[in-house]
Amino acid sequence: MASITVSTPARGSRFKMLAQRLEVRMLALALIIGLCLSLLSPYFLTQSNIFNMLDQSVVIGIVAVGMTFVILTGGIDLSVGSVAGLTGIILGLSLQQMPIVPAIAVAVLAGGGIGLVSGLLINVFGLAAFVVTLGMMAIGRSLAYILSGQTAISNIPDAMQNIVYTNILGIPSNVLFLIVLYIVAWAYLTYTKGGRTIYAVGSNKEAARAAGLNTLFYSVLPYVLSGALSAVAVTFSISQLLSADPLMGNSMELDAIAAVVIGGASLYGGRGSMIGTLIGVFIMVMIRNGLNLMGVSPFWQGSAIGTIIIVALLVERLVSSRASR
């Protein structure tokens, strides 16, 4: 009687499959960058600096969540920095008239409303996302200056600091919010019909429409989330500084897009993950923090970060091409 053998994947094959996952390669890159920076600066791995990096990750990390949703659909949102500045001014003005929670709600609704307008212009009227959000970027920054009277709003209630400096189980509340936000966003994209529809829209919008999916709703939703989360992010900034400045959020869109792309998302849509984006955020923050610790001039930091981003993407493209053969 012949024996029946059941073949199982070899350990080497399983390791190769794991290594081919983009998130694993990005995590390895983050660890390598962290190791290099720890060798270059003795202060990098100190407890205070680690908490400082986590704190620095919150604002850009929140914005990157909304940007991930937008890029997954094949879109782009260049207005997030200006929306953050404008909604920050709206929040500062609202705090003069109403309690903290309603004021924050007004700012978040304003951010979501701006995203809704952008999403409708892009997906109903067929305008280019780059052009629409670039226009919204200009409008948002202009309105921020007009509403603020070209000056910062500094009389923010001290109670706003509780949003950032309250510890829950030893974890700062803003860091805990970031963790929960990523878990919720990851679960939505992974396990819900809406999440799968967003991926489908980015992969092939016409095919998704032919399959009976609500492509319009799930093409507009990411822009609404992007605008609303920009307002949430600037709320944490205002809570720390107790000041709302019309310049808040300047260049935030570049950092958010870079973090999402470094995390493995495709600018053509349909590919990316929240885990990858979170790793991308940490890579961006580590690089900036390390350059500051090493005393690199701010004028050179942009060049250094830009070079590292391009090299990282080039290496990833080469590795991905080899792995797909």
C-alpha positions as CSV (number, residue, x, y, z in Angstrom):
1,M,0.0,0.0,0.0
2,A,1.5,3.3,-1.2
3,S,2.0,5.9,1.5
4,I,0.6,9.4,0.9
5,T,2.8,12.3,1.8
6,V,1.5,15.8,2.3
7,S,4.0,18.5,1.3
8,T,4.3,21.6,3.4
9,P,6.1,24.8,2.5
10,A,9.7,24.7,3.3
11,R,11.0,27.0,6.0
12,G,13.0,28.8,3.4
13,S,10.0,29.3,1.2
14,R,8.0,30.7,4.1
15,F,10.8,33.1,4.9
16,K,11.0,34.2,1.3
17,M,7.3,34.9,1.2
18,L,7.5,36.9,4.4
19,A,10.5,38.9,3.1
20,Q,8.5,39.7,-0.1
21,R,5.9,41.6,1.9
22,L,6.5,45.3,1.5
23,E,5.7,46.1,5.1
24,V,8.4,43.7,6.3
25,R,11.0,45.3,4.0
26,M,10.0,48.8,5.1
27,L,10.2,47.7,8.8
28,A,13.7,46.4,8.1
29,L,14.6,49.8,6.5
30,A,13.3,51.6,9.6
31,L,15.3,49.4,11.9
32,I,18.5,50.0,9.8
33,I,17.9,53.8,9.8
34,G,17.3,53.7,13.6
35,L,20.5,51.7,14.1
36,C,22.6,54.1,12.0
37,L,21.2,57.1,13.8
38,S,21.8,55.5,17.2
39,L,25.5,55.1,16.2
40,L,25.7,58.7,15.0
41,S,24.1,60.2,18.0
42,P,24.2,58.9,21.6
43,Y,21.0,60.7,22.4
44,F,18.9,59.0,19.7
45,L,17.8,56.0,21.8
46,T,17.3,57.8,25.1
47,Q,13.8,57.5,26.7
48,S,13.1,61.2,26.4
49,N,14.0,61.3,22.7
50,I,11.9,58.2,21.9
51,F,8.9,59.8,23.6
52,N,9.8,63.0,21.7
53,M,9.7,61.1,18.3
54,L,6.4,59.5,19.2
55,D,5.0,62.9,20.0
56,Q,6.3,64.3,16.7
57,S,4.7,61.4,14.8
58,V,1.1,62.3,15.9
59,V,0.3,65.2,13.7
60,I,1.9,63.9,10.5
61,G,0.6,60.4,11.3
62,I,-3.0,61.5,11.6
63,V,-2.8,63.4,8.2
64,A,-1.1,60.4,6.6
65,V,-4.2,58.2,7.4
66,G,-6.4,60.4,5.3
67,M,-3.8,60.7,2.6
68,T,-3.5,56.9,2.5
69,F,-7.3,56.6,1.8
70,V,-7.0,59.2,-1.0
71,I,-3.9,57.6,-2.6
72,L,-5.5,54.2,-2.5
73,T,-8.2,55.5,-4.8
74,G,-5.6,56.8,-7.2
75,G,-6.1,60.4,-6.1
76,I,-3.9,63.0,-4.4
77,D,-4.7,65.8,-1.8
78,L,-2.3,68.7,-1.9
79,S,-4.6,70.8,0.3
80,V,-4.2,69.1,3.7
81,G,-1.6,71.6,5.0
82,S,-3.8,74.6,4.1
83,V,-6.9,72.9,5.4
84,A,-5.0,72.3,8.7
85,G,-4.1,76.0,8.8
86,L,-7.6,77.2,8.0
87,T,-9.4,74.8,10.4
88,G,-6.8,75.7,13.1
89,I,-7.9,79.4,12.8
90,I,-11.6,78.3,12.8
91,L,-10.9,76.3,15.9
92,G,-9.1,79.3,17.6
93,L,-12.0,81.6,16.7
94,S,-14.6,79.1,17.8
95,L,-12.9,78.7,21.2
96,Q,-13.6,82.3,21.9
97,Q,-17.4,81.7,21.5
98,M,-18.1,78.1,22.7
99,P,-16.8,75.3,24.8
100,I,-13.9,73.1,23.7
101,V,-15.8,70.0,22.4
102,P,-18.2,72.0,20.2
103,A,-15.4,74.2,18.9
104,I,-13.4,71.1,17.8
105,A,-16.5,69.7,16.2
106,V,-16.9,72.9,14.1
107,A,-13.3,72.7,13.0
108,V,-13.5,69.0,12.0
109,L,-16.8,69.6,10.2
110,A,-15.2,72.5,8.3
111,G,-12.3,70.3,7.3
112,G,-14.6,67.5,6.2
113,G,-16.7,70.0,4.2
114,I,-13.7,71.2,2.3
115,G,-12.8,67.6,1.5
116,L,-16.3,67.0,0.3
117,V,-16.2,69.9,-2.1
118,S,-12.9,68.6,-3.5
119,G,-14.2,65.1,-3.8
120,L,-17.3,66.2,-5.6
121,L,-15.4,68.4,-8.0
122,I,-13.0,65.6,-8.8
123,N,-15.4,62.7,-9.1
124,V,-18.6,64.3,-10.3
125,F,-17.3,66.9,-12.6
126,G,-14.2,64.9,-13.6
127,L,-11.6,67.6,-12.7
128,A,-8.0,66.5,-12.1
129,A,-7.3,65.8,-8.4
130,F,-4.0,67.6,-8.6
131,V,-5.5,70.8,-9.9
132,V,-8.5,70.8,-7.6
133,T,-6.5,70.2,-4.4
134,L,-3.9,72.7,-5.5
135,G,-6.6,75.3,-5.9
136,M,-8.0,74.4,-2.5
137,M,-4.5,74.7,-1.1
138,A,-4.4,78.3,-2.3
139,I,-7.9,79.1,-1.1
140,G,-7.4,77.6,2.3
141,R,-4.2,79.5,3.0
142,S,-5.7,82.7,1.8
143,L,-8.8,82.3,4.0
144,A,-6.6,81.4,7.0
145,Y,-4.9,84.8,6.7
146,I,-8.1,86.7,6.2
147,L,-10.0,85.1,9.1
148,S,-7.0,85.5,11.5
149,G,-6.3,89.1,10.5
150,Q,-2.8,87.9,9.5
151,T,-1.9,87.2,13.1
152,A,-1.8,84.2,15.4
153,I,-4.7,83.6,17.9
154,S,-3.0,83.1,21.2
155,N,-5.8,83.3,23.8
156,I,-6.5,79.5,23.7
157,P,-8.0,78.0,26.9
158,D,-5.4,76.2,29.0
159,A,-7.7,73.2,29.3
160,M,-6.9,72.4,25.7
161,Q,-3.5,71.0,26.9
162,N,-5.4,68.2,28.6
163,I,-6.0,66.7,25.1
164,V,-2.2,66.2,24.7
165,Y,-0.7,66.0,28.2
166,T,-3.1,63.5,29.8
167,N,-1.6,60.0,30.3
168,I,-3.7,56.9,29.9
169,L,-2.0,53.7,31.2
170,G,1.3,55.6,31.0
171,I,0.8,56.5,27.4
172,P,0.3,60.2,26.3
173,S,-3.3,60.6,25.1
174,N,-2.2,62.0,21.7
175,V,0.0,58.9,21.0
176,L,-2.8,56.6,22.2
177,F,-5.2,58.4,19.8
178,L,-2.8,57.8,16.9
179,I,-2.5,54.1,17.7
180,V,-6.3,53.6,18.0
181,L,-6.8,55.6,14.7
182,Y,-4.4,53.3,12.8
183,I,-6.0,50.2,14.2
184,V,-9.5,51.4,13.2
185,A,-8.3,52.5,9.8
186,W,-6.5,49.2,9.2
187,A,-9.5,47.2,10.3
188,Y,-11.8,49.2,8.0
189,L,-9.6,48.7,5.0
190,T,-8.9,45.0,5.7
191,Y,-12.3,43.6,6.8
192,T,-15.1,45.8,5.5
193,K,-16.8,46.1,2.2
194,G,-16.1,49.8,2.1
195,G,-12.3,49.1,2.5
196,R,-12.3,46.6,-0.3
197,T,-14.3,49.0,-2.5
198,I,-11.6,51.7,-2.0
199,Y,-9.0,49.3,-3.2
200,A,-11.1,48.3,-6.1
201,V,-11.7,51.9,-7.1
202,G,-7.9,52.5,-7.1
203,S,-7.2,49.3,-9.0
204,N,-9.8,49.7,-11.8
205,K,-12.7,52.1,-11.2
206,E,-14.6,51.1,-14.3
207,A,-14.5,47.4,-13.3
208,A,-15.6,48.3,-9.8
209,R,-18.5,50.3,-11.2
210,A,-19.5,47.4,-13.5
211,A,-19.5,45.1,-10.5
212,G,-22.2,47.2,-8.9
213,L,-20.0,48.9,-6.3
214,N,-20.8,52.5,-5.2
215,T,-17.7,54.0,-6.7
216,L,-18.9,57.6,-6.3
217,F,-19.4,57.4,-2.6
218,Y,-16.1,55.6,-2.0
219,S,-14.2,58.0,-4.3
220,V,-15.5,61.1,-2.4
221,L,-15.2,59.6,1.1
222,P,-11.4,59.6,1.2
223,Y,-11.3,63.4,0.6
224,V,-13.8,64.0,3.3
225,L,-11.7,61.9,5.7
226,S,-8.5,63.7,4.6
227,G,-10.0,67.1,5.3
228,A,-11.5,66.1,8.7
229,L,-8.3,64.4,9.8
230,S,-6.3,67.5,8.9
231,A,-8.5,69.4,11.4
232,V,-8.0,66.7,14.0
233,A,-4.2,66.9,13.5
234,V,-4.0,70.6,13.9
235,T,-6.2,70.4,17.1
236,F,-3.3,68.5,18.7
237,S,-0.8,71.1,17.5
238,I,-2.9,73.9,19.0
239,S,-3.4,72.0,22.2
240,Q,0.4,71.9,22.6
241,L,1.2,75.4,21.6
242,L,-2.0,77.1,22.9
243,S,-1.8,79.2,19.7
244,A,-3.4,79.0,16.3
245,D,-1.3,80.4,13.5
246,P,-2.4,80.8,9.8
247,L,0.9,79.2,8.8
248,M,0.2,76.0,10.6
249,G,0.4,73.0,8.3
250,N,2.9,74.5,5.9
251,S,4.4,71.8,3.8
252,M,2.4,69.2,5.7
253,E,1.1,67.7,2.4
254,L,4.6,66.8,1.3
255,D,5.5,65.0,4.5
256,A,2.2,63.1,4.4
257,I,2.6,62.0,0.8
258,A,6.2,61.0,1.4
259,A,5.2,58.9,4.4
260,V,2.5,57.1,2.5
261,V,4.7,56.5,-0.5
262,I,7.7,55.3,1.6
263,G,5.2,53.0,3.3
264,G,4.6,51.2,0.0
265,A,1.5,52.8,-1.4
266,S,1.3,53.3,-5.2
267,L,0.5,56.8,-6.5
268,Y,-1.5,55.0,-9.2
269,G,-3.9,53.6,-6.6
270,G,-5.0,50.2,-5.5
271,R,-1.9,49.3,-3.4
272,G,-0.9,50.3,0.1
273,S,-1.7,49.6,3.7
274,M,-2.0,51.4,7.1
275,I,0.9,49.4,8.5
276,G,3.1,50.6,5.7
277,T,2.0,54.2,6.2
278,L,2.7,54.0,9.9
279,I,6.2,52.7,9.2
280,G,6.7,55.5,6.6
281,V,5.7,58.1,9.3
282,F,8.2,56.7,11.7
283,I,10.9,56.7,9.0
284,M,10.2,60.4,8.2
285,V,10.2,61.4,11.9
286,M,13.4,59.4,12.7
287,I,15.3,61.1,9.8
288,R,14.2,64.6,10.9
289,N,14.9,63.9,14.5
290,G,18.3,62.3,13.8
291,L,19.4,65.3,11.6
292,N,18.4,67.7,14.4
293,L,20.4,65.7,17.0
294,M,23.4,65.8,14.7
295,G,23.1,69.5,14.3
296,V,22.5,69.5,10.6
297,S,21.4,72.9,9.3
298,P,17.7,73.2,8.6
299,F,18.7,74.5,5.1
300,W,20.4,71.1,4.4
301,Q,17.8,68.9,6.0
302,G,15.4,69.2,3.1
303,S,18.1,68.0,0.7
304,A,19.1,65.2,3.0
305,I,15.5,64.0,3.5
306,G,14.6,64.3,-0.2
307,T,17.7,62.3,-1.1
308,I,16.9,59.6,1.4
309,I,13.3,59.3,0.2
310,I,14.4,59.0,-3.4
311,V,17.0,56.4,-2.6
312,A,14.6,54.4,-0.5
313,L,12.0,54.4,-3.2
314,L,14.6,53.4,-5.8
315,V,15.9,50.5,-3.7
316,E,12.3,49.4,-3.0
317,R,11.5,49.5,-6.7
318,L,14.5,47.4,-7.6
319,V,13.8,44.9,-4.8
320,S,10.2,44.6,-5.8
321,S,11.0,44.1,-9.5
322,R,13.5,41.3,-8.6
323,A,11.0,39.7,-6.1
324,S,8.3,39.6,-8.8
325,R,10.4,37.6,-11.2
